Amino acid sequence: MTEGNTRRPRGEPSGVVGNERLTALIGAVVLVLSVAEIATVPTLGSLIVAHFFVGLPPTS
């Protein structure tokens, strides 16, 4: 079996296009989490649990 004969399903993105989509998706997720983290800072006393759980996934 040769490595050059691998085939992808028709609709599956390849190479650069797939990497670009993945990078954009991860960037959007990080942006949303960052905004949520910053939004909880002014009311840290009442939203400490939300602040903790929003900030935890990127660091673990």
Secondary structure, DSSP 8 states (H G I E B T S, - for coil): --GGG----TT---HHHHHHHHHHHHHHHHHHHHHHHHHTSTTTTTSHHHHHHHHHHHH-
